[in-house]
Amino acid sequence: MDPSDLVARYGVWIFFYVNIGLGLALGLLPLSVGFIKKRPKIGAAGLLACVIGGAILGIFLSLPACVYFTWLTVRQPNPAAPIDSAD
């Protein structure tokens, strides 16, 4: 089988998996920032949004999701530390 026939036959799936990998790579940024800023749920949501956005529209949806969730994580204040009362 000729390689051009493989690309013609499986091109959509190759494009799909490459975009999922791209979304995963971009999603690691909000995930890591979320763990650093003690906001792992927002970081995990960012990773999920980037992977799903990458699967749907590639970089056109995963890059804005990466920027948005990273910005959302950075702009929120750190969670308050528990107050120990010395009564």
N, C-alpha and C positions, 0 to 999 in steps of 0.2 A: 504494500500500500504506500502510495506517495505521501510525503509529509504535508503537501498542500491539501490533499484529500482529508487528512486527519484534522487540520485546522478548519476546513470547511465544515466537517461533520461535527466536531467538538468545540468549535470556536466560542459558542455561547457559554459553554460550561467552563472553558479556560478563562474567559473574561469574568465570569461569576466568581470563580475561586481566587483569581488574582485580586479582584476588588474586595473580597472578604479578607484576604491577607492584608491588604492596604488599610482597611478599616480596623483590623486588629492591631496593626502597628500604630496607627494614629490613636486608637483607644487606650493604648498603654500610657499616654501622657496624662489624661485626666485621672486614670486609675492611680498612677504613682503620685500625682499631686494630691489626690484625695487621701491616700494613706499618709502622706507627709503632714497634711493639714488636719488629720484626725477626722476626716469625712469620707470613710470608705464606701458608704452607700451611694453618695453622689458620684464618686469615682467609678464604682461598678455600673451605675446607670449610664455614665458617659461611655464606658467601654462597650456596653450593650448597644447604645445608640449609634456608636461609630461602626460597629460590626454590621448591624442591620442596615444602616445608611449606606455602608460600602457595598452590601449585597444588592441594594436596590438601585442606587444611582452612582456608585463609585465615589470618587473624590468630591464630587459636587454636593454630596450630602454628608459624608463622613468628616470632611474638614471643618465645615461650620459646626457640626455637633462637637467635635474635639475642642474647638475654640470656645464654644458656649459653655460646655461643662467645665473646662479648665477655668474660665472666667468666673463661673458660678461658685466653684470651690474656693478660689482665691479671695473673692470679695466677701465671703461670709466670715464673721468673726469665729475665732476658735471656741470650741465648747468650754463652758465655764468649769473650772476645777471644783470638785466638791469642797464645801466649806467645813473645816473641822472646828467645832466649837470647843474652846478650852474652859468650859464651865467647871 
